[in-house]
Amino acid sequence: RYTTKFTNNTARGYNIRLAAARLNAICLLPGESVSFLDTLYDKSDKKSYKKSAAYFKGKVVQAKGGGICQVSTTAYHTFLLTGIIPEKRYPHSMPVGYAKLGLDAALSVGGKDLVIKNTLDSPLLILAEAKNGTLAVAIQSYSNALKGYTYKPRAKKISDLEAESYLD
């Protein structure tokens, strides 16, 4: 389980709550993958994202879905805590306030995606909830799914825009 904070009653907060609802309750069997772009942009619930601040080529712009990268970043960190390294993950073009440099996961339609493959021997259930300004993503599985291992992500800053990420 990993949590981040956000401002609740804003367009960005709405986007985070909608993205968390779309991610919530996804089950990944061993070997199965999930694309966060496909999942978070699935409009089968007939809802649309609002315009909010987003990064585009090193600038802050107003874009539909601004803020959903906080959901992918929080989930990315949660998966790292299970020892799962993503198949695809891209950093933001600038630092974000809700994650350490090097431990973020940007999304961009037609470009950046976060793709996670369940590399464990057990099914995983993704639980995501955003309320009262707190975004929580948890991974549920069998009690011995990690076989006694614990994992800790960390990043070493290289420059103001770059970091190397590690999983201890």
C-alpha positions as CSV (number, residue, x, y, z in Angstrom):
1,R,0.0,0.0,0.0
2,Y,1.2,3.5,-0.9
3,T,-0.5,6.8,-0.5
4,T,-0.1,10.3,-1.9
5,K,-1.9,13.6,-1.2
6,F,-3.9,15.8,-3.5
7,T,-6.2,18.9,-3.4
8,N,-9.6,17.3,-3.3
9,N,-12.2,19.8,-4.6
10,T,-10.5,20.8,-7.9
11,A,-10.7,19.6,-11.5
12,R,-7.4,17.8,-10.9
13,G,-8.9,16.1,-7.8
14,Y,-11.9,15.0,-9.9
15,N,-9.5,13.5,-12.5
16,I,-7.6,11.6,-9.8
17,R,-10.9,10.2,-8.3
18,L,-12.1,9.1,-11.7
19,A,-8.8,7.5,-12.6
20,A,-8.6,5.7,-9.2
21,A,-12.2,4.4,-9.7
22,R,-11.2,3.0,-13.1
23,L,-8.1,1.3,-11.7
24,N,-9.8,-0.1,-8.6
25,A,-10.6,-3.9,-8.5
26,I,-8.5,-5.0,-11.4
27,C,-7.2,-8.5,-11.0
28,L,-4.0,-9.7,-12.6
29,L,-3.4,-13.4,-12.9
30,P,0.3,-14.5,-13.0
31,G,1.7,-13.4,-16.4
32,E,-1.1,-10.9,-17.1
33,S,-0.4,-7.3,-17.9
34,V,-2.2,-4.0,-17.5
35,S,-1.8,-0.9,-19.5
36,F,-2.6,2.2,-17.5
37,L,-3.4,4.2,-20.6
38,D,-5.9,1.6,-21.8
39,T,-7.4,1.3,-18.2
40,L,-7.5,5.0,-17.2
41,Y,-8.9,6.1,-20.6
42,D,-11.6,3.4,-20.8
43,K,-14.8,5.5,-21.2
44,S,-17.2,2.7,-20.6
45,D,-18.4,4.5,-17.5
46,K,-19.4,7.4,-19.9
47,K,-17.4,9.9,-17.8
48,S,-14.8,12.3,-19.1
49,Y,-11.8,13.9,-17.5
50,K,-11.7,17.7,-16.9
51,K,-9.0,20.1,-18.0
52,S,-6.3,20.6,-15.4
53,A,-2.6,21.3,-15.2
54,A,-0.4,18.8,-17.0
55,Y,3.2,18.7,-18.3
56,F,3.8,18.9,-22.1
57,K,7.3,19.2,-23.5
58,G,8.7,20.8,-20.3
59,K,5.8,23.3,-19.9
60,V,2.6,23.3,-17.7
61,V,-0.5,23.3,-19.9
62,Q,-4.2,22.8,-19.4
63,A,-5.2,19.3,-20.6
64,K,-8.0,16.9,-20.2
65,G,-6.9,14.3,-17.6
66,G,-4.4,16.5,-15.9
67,G,-3.5,14.8,-12.6
68,I,-4.0,11.2,-13.6
69,C,-0.3,10.7,-13.6
70,Q,-0.5,10.9,-9.8
71,V,-2.6,7.6,-10.0
72,S,0.0,5.9,-12.2
73,T,2.8,7.1,-10.0
74,T,1.2,6.0,-6.8
75,A,0.4,2.6,-8.4
76,Y,4.0,2.4,-9.7
77,H,5.4,2.9,-6.3
78,T,3.0,0.3,-4.9
79,F,4.1,-2.3,-7.5
80,L,7.7,-1.6,-6.7
81,L,6.9,-2.5,-3.0
82,T,5.8,-5.9,-4.3
83,G,9.1,-6.3,-6.2
84,I,7.4,-5.9,-9.6
85,I,9.3,-3.8,-12.1
86,P,7.1,-2.5,-14.9
87,E,7.5,-3.6,-18.6
88,K,7.1,0.1,-19.6
89,R,7.5,3.3,-17.5
90,Y,8.4,6.8,-18.4
91,P,9.4,9.7,-16.2
92,H,7.8,13.2,-16.4
93,S,9.6,15.9,-18.3
94,M,9.8,17.9,-15.0
95,P,9.8,17.0,-11.3
96,V,6.4,16.3,-9.7
97,G,5.4,17.3,-6.1
98,Y,3.9,14.0,-5.1
99,A,6.9,11.7,-5.8
100,K,10.6,11.7,-5.6
101,L,12.5,12.3,-8.8
102,G,13.0,9.0,-10.5
103,L,10.0,7.3,-8.8
104,D,7.3,8.8,-11.0
105,A,5.3,7.3,-13.9
106,A,4.0,9.7,-16.6
107,L,1.1,9.0,-18.9
108,S,0.6,10.6,-22.3
109,V,-1.9,9.5,-24.9
110,G,0.0,8.2,-27.9
111,G,3.3,8.2,-26.0
112,K,4.0,7.4,-22.4
113,D,2.4,4.5,-20.7
114,L,2.8,2.4,-17.5
115,V,2.5,-1.3,-18.2
116,I,2.7,-3.7,-15.3
117,K,3.0,-7.5,-15.7
118,N,2.3,-9.7,-12.7
119,T,5.6,-11.6,-12.4
120,L,4.5,-13.3,-9.2
121,D,3.1,-16.8,-8.9
122,S,-0.1,-15.5,-7.3
123,P,-3.0,-13.4,-8.6
124,L,-3.0,-9.7,-7.6
125,L,-5.9,-7.5,-6.9
126,I,-5.3,-3.7,-7.4
127,L,-7.3,-1.6,-4.9
128,A,-7.3,2.2,-5.6
129,E,-9.3,4.8,-3.7
130,A,-9.1,8.6,-3.8
131,K,-11.1,10.5,-1.2
132,N,-10.6,13.4,1.2
133,G,-7.4,14.4,-0.5
134,T,-5.6,11.1,-0.1
135,L,-4.9,8.6,-3.0
136,A,-4.2,5.1,-1.8
137,V,-3.2,2.2,-4.0
138,A,-2.9,-1.3,-2.5
139,I,-2.0,-4.7,-3.9
140,Q,-3.8,-7.6,-2.3
141,S,-2.7,-11.2,-2.8
142,Y,-2.0,-14.4,-0.9
143,S,-0.1,-14.0,2.4
144,N,3.1,-15.6,1.1
145,A,3.0,-14.1,-2.4
146,L,6.3,-12.3,-1.8
147,K,7.9,-15.4,-0.3
148,G,9.2,-13.5,2.6
149,Y,10.9,-10.8,0.6
150,T,10.5,-7.1,1.2
151,Y,11.3,-4.4,-1.3
152,K,12.2,-0.7,-1.0
153,P,12.4,1.6,-4.0
154,R,14.9,4.5,-4.0
155,A,16.3,7.0,-6.4
156,K,19.6,8.8,-6.7
157,K,19.4,12.3,-8.2
158,I,21.7,12.9,-11.1
159,S,20.5,16.4,-12.1
160,D,17.5,18.6,-11.5
161,L,15.6,16.5,-14.1
162,E,17.2,13.1,-13.9
163,A,17.6,10.3,-11.4
164,E,18.6,6.6,-11.3
165,S,16.0,4.3,-9.7
166,Y,16.8,1.3,-7.7
167,L,14.9,-1.5,-5.9
168,D,16.5,-2.8,-2.8
